[in-house]
Amino acid sequence: MNFYEVRFRARLADALAEEAVARLRAALEGMPGISRAYGADHDHATHTVSGDFQVEVARGMGAAARDSSRLAKEALKAAGMGDARLVELFIALRQSP
């Protein structure tokens, strides 16, 4: 298995609720397919939230990008931010067999 570190940033149309980051963090921690959640953050000025997590992928970078994008969107939806738009996705190989 290959281990990839993933960071994403998403923009919301409206201002963030106070508990938005806590909900996103909880969604990342409980999301099937995420092997480790590193946390979530926000920027009130730009109406963005960000999250960091790790995924294990048997194939290469393309599979990691596809899976990571889907997991980020699912976590946003689970956190009540389904209308958020991904504006940045960073994927880095951290360990391979």
N, C-alpha and C positions, 0 to 999 in steps of 0.2 A: 504494500500500500504506500501511496505517496501522501505526505501531509502538506497541506497548503494553509498558509495564513491569509485570511481575507479581511479586508477593511472596506466598508462602504459608507457613502454619504447620500442622504436623500433629502429633497426639499419638499416642504409642505406649503400649500397655498395660504393657510391661516397660521396664526401664532400658535406656538406650542403650549399645551396644557402643562401645568407644573409636574404632574406625575408621568408625563410622556416618556421620559428617559427610563424611569423605573419599570414601566410596562414593557419597553423595548428590551431592556436588560433581562427581564423575566422571560420574555418570549424567546430570546436567543438561548438562554440557559435550558429551556425546556423543549427546544425544537429538535425533533428527530432528524438525524443527518448531520447535526453539528456535534463534533466530538469534544470541543471545548469552547466555551464562550469567554471572551476576555473583557467584555463590558460594552457600555454605550455612553454616548455623550450628546450634547446639543449646543447649538449656537442660536440664541434668541434673535440676534441681529439679522442673520441670514435665513431664519426659519428652516434650519437644517438639523437633522439628527444623524448620528453616525454610530456604527457598531463594528466590533472586531470579534472574529471567531476563527476556529480551525475546522477544516474538513479533511476527511480521508477519502482519497479517490484512487481507484485501481488503475485508471487510465491516465492520460496526460493533462496538460494545461487546458485544453479545450473543454474536457469534461468537467474540470474544476471550475472553469468560468461559468459554464451552463448551470451546474449545481449550485454554485455560490450565489448567482444572480437570483435563482428561484428561491433559495433559502432566505436571502435578504428580504425579498418581496413578501414571502410568507410570514416572516417575523414582524415586518411592518404591519401587515394585515392583522396578525394576532394581537398586536399592541394597539389596535384601533387607528392605525395610520395607513389604511389601504389606499388612500388617494395620494400618498407620498410618491414622488418621482425619483428614481435612482439617478444621481448625477455624477457619481464616481464609484468605481469598483476597482480595488487593488487586490491582486492575487500573487502570492509569492510561494514558490516551492521551498519548504523548510527541511524536509527529510524525505529521502527515497531509499528503497531497498538496496 
